[in-house]
Amino acid sequence: MYKIFKRHLIPSYFGIILLSIFATHSVLSLMHTKLYNFSVLEMLIDSLLMTGIVFPALYFYFLRPLTREITERKKTQDALEMAKEKAELADRLKTEFLGQMSHEIRTPINQILGYAQIIKEIAIVEPETELLYYFEKLENGSRRLMRTIESILEMSQLKIGAYTPLLVQIDLKSVLDDLYSIYLKKAQEKGLIIQRNIGDGDYFIIGDKYGVEQVFRHLIENAIIFTEQGEIRLVLDRNEKHLITLSITDTGVGISEEFLPNIFQAFSQEHQGYTRSYEGNGIGLALVNGYCSINNADVIVYSSKGKGSTFEIVFNE
């Protein structure tokens, strides 16, 4: 609306004022000029001169302050609307965050308390019966709770710039081998095939080892969590620019095209609420993005709903 006013109405308004001054002075000149002294050319020149004197004065003392005030009010209005939108977004994110954290923390705590009570009752009545199964449940719940708390702390450190990277030489092949050994059993428990392919040559970079490990860890975990059947492929290689790349490809649920622009936002998940099919706090990919920035790496996503995803990490030299 303001653009239309600025582009069309304001120039038209100035034109009308100019024409009004000219016409008014022309009429006054006719009224005060005797017919035998009447000269149209003189009247036009006089009216033009008068318009040239009156309009600048009118513009500088009235119209320009008016347009300036309109512009300032528009800027203020835009700033208020932007602030309102940011406040609404922050409030919505806060609500979603509290809901997710409540679920992510309460669920493992309830598991821990529930299985602890079962273990206590069984240990009294039937010593050692099914205790191993319940201890595994306790361990899983405790680990999930710790991951949630650690992720929140790490995210807050990255957000406020409190994380101090320790730059050392990193053998990416060794990092990938270690994580592959850790997650191989977890993938096999879900009936998934997990493959690791490493190209020829060395894969050394200078970076923050903890951050690199977290990037690899979160992406591999996500691939396992969001894949119900099929395979996961981990490929460490170099691209056409001879830059080191790690691609993690799964045959999982994939990501919708509409949600792709939001995947690296903290506490953002495609499925919200207690009825969602997969656990998670929505922090993992935000941490991946943050640690990639620290290690001068780019993360690229290729995904299609129902057809799986590929996350590619490119380490820039």
N, C-alpha and C positions, 0 to 999 in steps of 0.2 A: 504493500500500500504506500509506504513512504517513497519507494523508488518511483512509483507512478506520479506521486505528488511532486517529487523533485524533478523528474524528467519532463513532465507535461504541464502540470498546474502552475508551478512557480514561473516558468518562462511566459506562460499565457497571462498570468497575473501581472507580471511586469509590462507586457505588451499592452494590456488593457489600460494600465496606469499611464503609459506613454501616450497612447491614443487619446485618453481622456484629457490629459493636460493640453495636448495639441488642439483638440476640438474645443475645449473650454476657452482657451486663449483666442482661438479663431473667431468664435461666436462673440466674445467680448470686443474683439477688434472691429467686427462688423457693426456692432451696436454703437460704438463710439466713433465711427468713421462716417463722414458725410459722403453722400453718393458721388458728388463731383470730384471729391478727393480720393475716391475708392480705388485701390490698386491691389489686385489679387496677389501679385508677386510680392509686393511689400508686406501684405498680410501674412503670406506663407513664410517669408524670411523671418518676420518678427515672431511668429508663432514657434518656428523651429528654434530660434535663439532662446526664447523664453522656456521652451521645453528642455533645451540643453542645459539651462541654468537650474530650473526647478527640480527636474528629475534626479540629477546627481545628489543634490542636497537632500531630497526626499529619500533616496536610496541609502546614502551613508548614515543618515540620522534616524531612519525608521525601518526601511526594508531589510538592510543588511543585518542589523541587530535581531530582527524578527527571524530571518532565515537561520542565523547563527543559533538562536534560542531553540528553534525547531530541531536543528541538527543535534544540539547538545541533549535535548530531551529524548531524541531517538537513540542516541548512544547510551544514555542512562537506562532507557527502557530495554534495550538489547542486553545490557549488562545485568539488569535485574532478572530478565528471562533466563539468561545463561546461568546465573547463580541459582535460580529456582530449579532449573533442570539438573544442575550438579547436585544440589541438595536432595532432590528426589532420587537421583541415581545412587547417591551415597546411602540414603535411607533404605533403598531397596536392597543394595548390596549388604548392608548391615543386617537386615532382616534375614536374607538368604544365608549369610555367614553364620548367624546365631542358630538358625535352624539346622544347618549342616553340622556345625560343631557340636550342637546338643546331641544330634544323632550319633555322630562319630565317636563321641566320648562316652555317652551313656550306654551305647550298645556293648562295647567291650567290658565296661565296668559291670554291667548286669551279668554278662557271661562269667566274669571272674568271680563275682559274688555267688552266682547260682551254682557254678561247678565247685566252688570252695565248700559250699554247704553240703552238696552231694558227697564230696570226698570225705567230709567230716562224718556224715552219717554212715557211709559205707565202711569207713575205717574203724568205726566203733563196733558195727555189727558183723561185717564180713571183711576182715583185713585183706588188703591187696587185690580185692575183686574190682576189675575194670578201672583201677586207679590210673594206669598209663593213659587210657583214652581221655580221662578227665583232665589229667595234667597237660596233655596236648592242647585241649580247649583253653585251659588257663593261660598257657604260653601264647597261643594265637591271639587271644583277647588282649593280653598284656602288650604284645608286640604292636598290635594295631593301635592301641592307645598311645604308646610311645611314639609311633610314626606320626600320628596326628599332632601331638604336642611338639615334636621336633620340626615338623613342617611349618607349623605356625610360627615358631621361633625363628626359623631360617628365613621365612617370608618377611617377617618384621625387620630382620637385620638387613636384608637386601633393600627393602623399601626406604629405610632411613639412612642407608649408606654406611652401616656399622660393620658390614662384613669386610674383613681384610684378607685378600687373597694371598696365598703363599706360592710364588711362582718358582717352579722347579722344572727339570726335564722329565717328561712323562712318556713312558712306553705304552701307547694306546693298545697295542697287541696284548701286552701283559694284563692291562686293566680289563679288556674284553674277555680274555681267557678266564680270569678269576670270577667275573660275574657270570659267565656262561656255566661254570662249574656249580655256582650257587643256585642258579635258577633252572638248571637242567631237571632236577628232581621235581620241582614245583610244576614245571610244564608237563612232565611225564605223568604226574598224578592226575592232571586234567585230560590225559589222553592226547596231548598235543605233541607234534613233532617240532623240535627246535634245532635249526641248523646254523652253523657258524662257518662263514667263509672269509678267509683273510688273504689278500693279494700278496704278491711277492714284494720283497723289500722291507725297509724299516719304516716304522710309524712313530716317530718321536716328535713331540711338540714341547714348547715352553708354555706352561700354564699352571693353573691351580688344580692340583690333583684331586682334592676333595670335591671341588665343583664339577670336574669332568666325571668323576665316579658317580655323583648324584645325577647328572644328565643321563648317563648310560643306565643307571639303576631304575630311574623313574620310567624311562621309555620301555625298558624290557618288562618291568612289572605291569605297565599299562597294557602292553601287547598280550601278556598272559591273562590278565584279568578280563579283557574285553574280547577274548577269542574263546569260543566254546568248542570249536572243532577245526581241524586243519593244521596249519603249520605257522611257525615264526622263523624268519630268516634274518640273521645278523651278518651284514657284509661290511667289512673294513677294507677300503680300497682307495684309489686316487681317481679324481675326475679328469676331464679333458684339459683342465688348467693345471693339472698335477697337484691339486690341493687334496689333502687327506679328507676322506668322507666316511661316515658311518651311517648306514641305512638300516632301519629296523622295520621290517615288513610283516604284517600279520593278515590273517584271513578272518578277522573279527567283524564286529557289528558296523564298523566304519563311522564316519561323522557326516552329518547332513551339511549340504552346501550353505544353508542359512546360518548354521552355528559355527562354521569354520573361522570366520573373522574374530570370534570371541574365545577361542580355545586357550589363549595364553593369558586371559584375564584371571586374576586371583579369585578363588571361590566361585568360579563359573563352571557349571556343568550342564550338559544338554538335557539331562533328566534330573528334576528337582524333587524334593520331598521324600517321605518315608517309603513310598511305593516304588522307588527306582530300583532297577534290577541289579545294579552294581554298586559296591561300596566305594567310598572315596570322599575326600574333602574338597576337591576342586583346586588344590594348591600345586599339585605335581607339575603340570605343564607350565605354570607361572614360574616355578623354580627352575625348570629346564631353560626357559627363556632368559631368566636372570643370570644363571650360571654360564650360559652360552655367551652372553654379552661380556661377562668378566673374562672369558677365555678367547675372545675375539673370534667367535664362531657364529655361524648363521644356522637357524633351524628352519627347514622347509617341510611342508606337510602336503601330502597327496592322499586324498581319501574320497571314498564314495560310500554312501549309506548302504549297508548290507553287503559290501564287497571288500571290506578291509581298509587298512591304512598303511602308509609308509611315511616314516619320519626320517628325514635325512639331515645329518649334522655335517656342516662344511667348516673345516678349520682353516681360517684365513692366515696366510703367512705375514 
